[in-house]
């Protein structure tokens, strides 16, 4: 089940909210668990057992860590907890990739020596595995106390607004909210507005742009215009799809009293890749910093160690996104640039140039180039698009793409970049028009309500389109 579906909007969500608000406070966590398990099991009932098993595992290991007096046993239980969690993630997400890569190295792709039955990737496994790891590590570090009960941890792990694609929320961020949170008309209304914003970003913008991305990346020899149109369209599509999901998740959380962390902060306004990762998928960036970069040594140990740790963190972050060499190379791309920025951009916030405009232009170009590798189904396809971007397949828009592109798609792409540009101007404190007018909360809510109606109408008319980050 996904947020941008009629069955969620008109069946699951109204029933869940009705049951949730008539449930006594002491039973609200149980309502969250039951509702969230139904939400997840709508996809596959059998993989719900995996979510439950990881929850029980994390809860049990955390108790053993907390109750161990000797440091050596606290560390051992933590290592055991992390190892089992990573092995579980590795089996479901990387087993087929590892065996395929091994067969490729041995030259036995057509007649594989090593093979496994097709393993279906459980939706959201990367997110709820990372949550389990951070929970156990936080207990070990004494940054968080253990959950008051298995029910509380189960409610946290299964909390359906963030279960499938994040944000990557830590238990310590919601611990107090599980014990004491407020429910009010104002908070619920704020949640509805945030949900409507995200829904419009996904359905009206990302889904409208999506066909152009498919056309361009499907070309065997994309021209320069094909390649750049596909790359720029995907740059906008991915942002509005994933930021839209995050906004919907935050809105749903507010509807039931939770306030999640923000996951995006105008990332395309960044003037360095380092800044980009402070603004893009913030919950994952901070998770990688706190549970990978710092344990590796962070910026301690000299320049070489710092560059190595940055590089390794981003490479592993790339691998986290998917079991394919495209994600490995994408991680290498960002890790290498961040290491270079660290070395040459000292004193300038990581920027290569003193000119803000030049730094932004270069950063945006580097991000777009990286997204090509991220989006391509194979490394070969990505480099074919790169060849097209520099004109090796001709310059003009190919007929195969031109006849499929619609005026609405182009208009929505232009609108998407207009929104991105206006957001960047706010980050840069640039005001194009100085004007002020009264903002009525009721009028703002009504406007988003109208936009939500239009979004639902478009959703009903279009075919099903899952969120891009579901594959991770």
Secondary structure, DSSP 8 states (H G I E B T S, - for coil): --SSSHHIIIIIHHHHHHHHHHS-GGGHHHHHHHHHHHHHHTT-HHHHHHHHHHHHHHHHHHHHHHH--SHHHHHHHHHHHHHHHHHHHHHHHHHHHHHHHHHHHHT-STT-SS--------TTHHHHHHHHHHHHHHHHHTSS---SSHHHHHHHHH-HHHHTT-----HHHHHHHHHS----HHHHHHHHHHHHHHHHIIIIIIHHHHHHHHHHHT-TT--HHHHHHHHHHHHHHHHHHHHHHHHHHHHHHHHTT-------S-GGG-SSHHHHHHHSSHHHHHHHIIIIIHHHTTT-S-HHHHHHHHHHHHHHHHHHH-SSHHHHHHHHHHHHHHHHHHHH-TTTTT-SSSSHHHHHHHHHHHHHHHHHHHHSSSHHHHHHHHHHHTTTT-SS--HHHHTT--HHHHHHHHHHHHHHHHHHHHHTT--SS-------HHHHHHHHHHHHHHHHHHHHHS-----GGGG-
